[in-house]
Amino acid sequence: MTTALAVAWANARSTVAVAYDRWFEQPWGSYAFAVESAAISRAAGAIGNRLVLDAGCGTGRFTTRLAERRATPVGVDIDPGMLAVAAGRLPGRCLRATIEHLPFPKATFDLTIAVTVLEFVADPAAAVAELARVSRPRRPDRHRRPQPPQPLGAGQPTPPSFRRMV
């Protein structure tokens, strides 16, 4: 690949990453982020001072949310354009890697998350196995009660654009 072609390809990836990231500022994107963030928060519980992997971190929105909750997040993604945006949010906390071959020793992370990534990998079972490999076994939390199953988005505000459609 020529240098000019490589630069053009990098610029195109960056443009796509910025456009993807801006989607979260639209009604549907904002709604999806709120629902997914709430689901992660409920499932993860207290994460302060814990090392958390955001596999398939994309532009780093969830990785940033983890840092806001006092976790020590590490984001990984295969796409350099997405990582460039993520690195702007969390310098030094994001690196390029595939979810199927993570560059971490066994039992490195207290928690791993992978939001909207499994549909983009060739072997989702291998990706989940790799997430399990780098995750420390979780100790039961005696203070948390299991929550009843809820439909995705239950209890979340419905965006105005959706209310207009129904």
Contacts in CASP RR format, 6 or more apart in sequence:
PFRMAT RR
TARGET T0000
AUTHOR 0000-0000-0000
METHOD contacts of the structure
MODEL  1
MTTALAVAWANARSTVAVAYDRWFEQPWGSYAFAVESAAISRAAGAIGNR
LVLDAGCGTGRFTTRLAERRATPVGVDIDPGMLAVAAGRLPGRCLRATIE
HLPFPKATFDLTIAVTVLEFVADPAAAVAELARVSRPRRPDRHRRPQPPQ
PLGAGQPTPPSFRRMV
1 9 0 8 1.000
10 80 0 8 1.000
10 81 0 8 1.000
13 79 0 8 1.000
13 80 0 8 1.000
13 81 0 8 1.000
13 82 0 8 1.000
14 81 0 8 1.000
14 84 0 8 1.000
14 85 0 8 1.000
16 81 0 8 1.000
17 58 0 8 1.000
17 59 0 8 1.000
17 79 0 8 1.000
17 81 0 8 1.000
17 82 0 8 1.000
17 84 0 8 1.000
17 85 0 8 1.000
18 85 0 8 1.000
20 58 0 8 1.000
20 59 0 8 1.000
20 82 0 8 1.000
21 59 0 8 1.000
21 61 0 8 1.000
21 85 0 8 1.000
23 29 0 8 1.000
24 30 0 8 1.000
24 32 0 8 1.000
24 33 0 8 1.000
24 61 0 8 1.000
27 159 0 8 1.000
27 160 0 8 1.000
27 161 0 8 1.000
27 162 0 8 1.000
28 159 0 8 1.000
28 161 0 8 1.000
28 162 0 8 1.000
30 159 0 8 1.000
31 156 0 8 1.000
31 157 0 8 1.000
31 158 0 8 1.000
31 159 0 8 1.000
31 162 0 8 1.000
33 61 0 8 1.000
34 156 0 8 1.000
34 157 0 8 1.000
35 152 0 8 1.000
35 153 0 8 1.000
35 156 0 8 1.000
36 62 0 8 1.000
36 115 0 8 1.000
36 116 0 8 1.000
37 62 0 8 1.000
37 65 0 8 1.000
38 153 0 8 1.000
38 156 0 8 1.000
39 152 0 8 1.000
39 153 0 8 1.000
40 62 0 8 1.000
40 65 0 8 1.000
40 113 0 8 1.000
40 115 0 8 1.000
41 69 0 8 1.000
42 147 0 8 1.000
44 52 0 8 1.000
44 111 0 8 1.000
44 113 0 8 1.000
45 141 0 8 1.000
45 144 0 8 1.000
47 66 0 8 1.000
47 69 0 8 1.000
47 70 0 8 1.000
47 71 0 8 1.000
47 110 0 8 1.000
47 111 0 8 1.000
48 69 0 8 1.000
48 70 0 8 1.000
48 71 0 8 1.000
49 70 0 8 1.000
49 71 0 8 1.000
49 72 0 8 1.000
50 71 0 8 1.000
50 72 0 8 1.000
50 110 0 8 1.000
50 111 0 8 1.000
51 71 0 8 1.000
51 72 0 8 1.000
51 74 0 8 1.000
51 108 0 8 1.000
51 109 0 8 1.000
51 110 0 8 1.000
51 111 0 8 1.000
52 66 0 8 1.000
52 71 0 8 1.000
52 72 0 8 1.000
52 73 0 8 1.000
52 74 0 8 1.000
52 109 0 8 1.000
52 110 0 8 1.000
52 111 0 8 1.000
52 112 0 8 1.000
52 113 0 8 1.000
53 73 0 8 1.000
53 74 0 8 1.000
53 75 0 8 1.000
53 76 0 8 1.000
53 102 0 8 1.000
53 104 0 8 1.000
53 108 0 8 1.000
53 109 0 8 1.000
53 111 0 8 1.000
53 112 0 8 1.000
53 113 0 8 1.000
53 131 0 8 1.000
53 134 0 8 1.000
53 135 0 8 1.000
54 60 0 8 1.000
54 62 0 8 1.000
54 63 0 8 1.000
54 66 0 8 1.000
54 73 0 8 1.000
54 74 0 8 1.000
54 75 0 8 1.000
54 76 0 8 1.000
54 113 0 8 1.000
54 114 0 8 1.000
54 115 0 8 1.000
55 75 0 8 1.000
55 76 0 8 1.000
55 99 0 8 1.000
55 102 0 8 1.000
55 112 0 8 1.000
55 113 0 8 1.000
55 114 0 8 1.000
55 117 0 8 1.000
55 127 0 8 1.000
55 131 0 8 1.000
56 75 0 8 1.000
56 76 0 8 1.000
56 77 0 8 1.000
56 78 0 8 1.000
56 99 0 8 1.000
56 114 0 8 1.000
56 115 0 8 1.000
56 117 0 8 1.000
57 63 0 8 1.000
57 75 0 8 1.000
57 76 0 8 1.000
57 77 0 8 1.000
57 82 0 8 1.000
57 83 0 8 1.000
57 86 0 8 1.000
57 94 0 8 1.000
58 77 0 8 1.000
58 79 0 8 1.000
58 82 0 8 1.000
58 83 0 8 1.000
58 85 0 8 1.000
58 86 0 8 1.000
59 82 0 8 1.000
59 85 0 8 1.000
59 86 0 8 1.000
59 89 0 8 1.000
60 75 0 8 1.000
60 82 0 8 1.000
60 85 0 8 1.000
60 86 0 8 1.000
60 89 0 8 1.000
60 90 0 8 1.000
60 94 0 8 1.000
61 89 0 8 1.000
62 113 0 8 1.000
62 115 0 8 1.000
63 73 0 8 1.000
63 74 0 8 1.000
63 75 0 8 1.000
63 86 0 8 1.000
63 89 0 8 1.000
63 90 0 8 1.000
63 93 0 8 1.000
63 94 0 8 1.000
64 73 0 8 1.000
64 89 0 8 1.000
64 90 0 8 1.000
66 73 0 8 1.000
66 113 0 8 1.000
67 73 0 8 1.000
67 90 0 8 1.000
67 93 0 8 1.000
71 111 0 8 1.000
73 90 0 8 1.000
73 93 0 8 1.000
74 93 0 8 1.000
74 94 0 8 1.000
74 95 0 8 1.000
74 109 0 8 1.000
75 86 0 8 1.000
75 90 0 8 1.000
75 93 0 8 1.000
75 94 0 8 1.000
75 95 0 8 1.000
76 94 0 8 1.000
76 95 0 8 1.000
76 96 0 8 1.000
76 97 0 8 1.000
76 99 0 8 1.000
76 102 0 8 1.000
77 83 0 8 1.000
77 86 0 8 1.000
77 94 0 8 1.000
77 96 0 8 1.000
77 97 0 8 1.000
78 96 0 8 1.000
78 97 0 8 1.000
78 98 0 8 1.000
78 99 0 8 1.000
80 96 0 8 1.000
83 94 0 8 1.000
83 95 0 8 1.000
83 96 0 8 1.000
86 94 0 8 1.000
87 93 0 8 1.000
87 94 0 8 1.000
95 103 0 8 1.000
97 103 0 8 1.000
98 121 0 8 1.000
99 114 0 8 1.000
99 117 0 8 1.000
99 121 0 8 1.000
99 127 0 8 1.000
99 130 0 8 1.000
99 131 0 8 1.000
100 121 0 8 1.000
100 122 0 8 1.000
100 123 0 8 1.000
100 126 0 8 1.000
100 127 0 8 1.000
100 130 0 8 1.000
101 130 0 8 1.000
102 130 0 8 1.000
102 131 0 8 1.000
102 133 0 8 1.000
102 134 0 8 1.000
104 134 0 8 1.000
105 134 0 8 1.000
106 133 0 8 1.000
106 134 0 8 1.000
107 133 0 8 1.000
107 134 0 8 1.000
107 135 0 8 1.000
107 136 0 8 1.000
107 137 0 8 1.000
108 134 0 8 1.000
108 135 0 8 1.000
108 136 0 8 1.000
109 134 0 8 1.000
109 135 0 8 1.000
109 136 0 8 1.000
110 135 0 8 1.000
110 136 0 8 1.000
110 138 0 8 1.000
111 135 0 8 1.000
111 138 0 8 1.000
112 131 0 8 1.000
112 134 0 8 1.000
112 135 0 8 1.000
114 127 0 8 1.000
114 131 0 8 1.000
117 127 0 8 1.000
118 124 0 8 1.000
118 127 0 8 1.000
118 128 0 8 1.000
121 127 0 8 1.000
END
